[in-house]
Amino acid sequence: MLESLPISRLDPFDVTLRPPGSKSLTNRALLLAALAKGSSKLTGVLFADDTRRMLEALEALGFQLNIDEPNRAVTIRGKHGTIPSTEAELHLGNAGTAMRFLTAALCLGLGEYTLDGIPRMRQRPIGELVEPLLELGADIEYLGEDGYPPLKIIAEPPGMNGGFLELTPTLSSQFISAMLMIGPYLQRGLEIEFDGPVTSLPYVKMTLNLMKQFGAEFEADTGYRAVHVPTGGYRHYDYPIEPDASNASYFLAAAAVVPGSRCTVEGLGSRSLQGDAEFCDVLGRMGCGVDQKLDSTTITAPVDGQIRGVDVDLNDMPDMAQTLAVVALFGDRPTTIRNVGNLRVKETDRIAALENELIKLGASVTTIEDDITITPPAEGVAAALESLGGAEIDTYDDHRMAMAFSVAGLGASGGEGSQVVINDPSCVEKTFPDYFEFLDRLRGSSD
């Protein structure tokens, strides 16, 4: 396993690429296909640690899967809202989507199930999902500290009937998505009203739109403060998974910070189900050229080579915070990223991690509650690296720290002694195992 990886400065480039499928869509589609009636074929599937955890869990639960990894395809025989196995012990690593989605789905089963993960997973709160499920009639026990995994689910008749829930804003939209996805198999369906803003609303919309493609219905008011999912189940659906917008952001960001560069991501455009596909609009505000079509997005570096600092609310796109923070290093003024408090409960405390690592690159960082302000080094990132003797970036076993900070190296690394070095680069296995191979394509390497 590679302990560290130096990142060299990149010459201007013009590339077109298609990153692997979306993690968010892959794990949602895998679960919906398993819950559906009939066999579904998923193509463009992402094979990474998070999605492998979901695949392994579904197999352990007795679902029949035909996995064709070379062709990035999975065929699943759905069980129409039932769980084949009556007992299972699932170890989900640090895969938050798998932990949260399966916690809700296993309440539809008939038996006893335990869910656990690595030590960091035991620090990631899940009470905001468990408590509403208990209110709906689930039987869930905390096997350790209240509010955190590991969990035991005892599913037995009469089970959950569904009905009405009133929720306050949650730390993660995945809690909401987990409940919505089981709604079509609750006898009374599911109706949720929120007494505040919906956390990371684009992810909730993604979930509902994907549910609709698998045959479920839903009704929502204009602001999605009230959502109703009637009973009715899912039907089989052959679904092509689009590229991961979050992972695509690093290549678009590289085009932004390397003067004279352009990057086109195919398969990801204005009709994407992923809210993170709108990150190109933020880069546009920072002075980049943006050309987004239905199925592609192109970012061109600012004509004058100068990134503009911005003030932006990223509550709807929290996974873009690290990418934006690194682009902000190259700005002409401070950048403030607002309303991203949920970064504290991700793979690591991303707010603390960002502050620690941005300072290593010469930035000044101020955190006030859920807002982060990054003031770029006055002399520029490259000069700061020269005077600091380079920077070793710790990644905290967080894939997005490694990928985001590699962009800083592409735009600013100097010769030996003034490079950006990524520690534990293998953490990208979580969602993008061949990320650094893709990064080499920006240098003109062959596929």
Beta strands, then each sheet from edge to edge (+ up, - down):
strand 1: 4-7
strand 2: 14-17
strand 3: 37-43
strand 4: 64-68
strand 5: 73-79
strand 6: 87-91
strand 7: 111-116
strand 8: 140-142
strand 9: 151-155
strand 10: 163-167
strand 11: 190-194
strand 12: 219-220
strand 13: 226-229
strand 14: 239-240
strand 15: 262-266
strand 16: 289-293
strand 17: 296-300
strand 18: 311-313
strand 19: 335-338
strand 20: 364-368
strand 21: 371-375
strand 22: 391-393
strand 23: 420-423
sheet 1: 1+ 23- 22-
sheet 2: 2+ 15+ 17- 16+
sheet 3: 4+ 5- 3+ 14+
sheet 4: 6+ 7+ 9- 8+
sheet 5: 10+ 11+ 13- 12+
sheet 6: 18+ 19+ 21- 20+
end
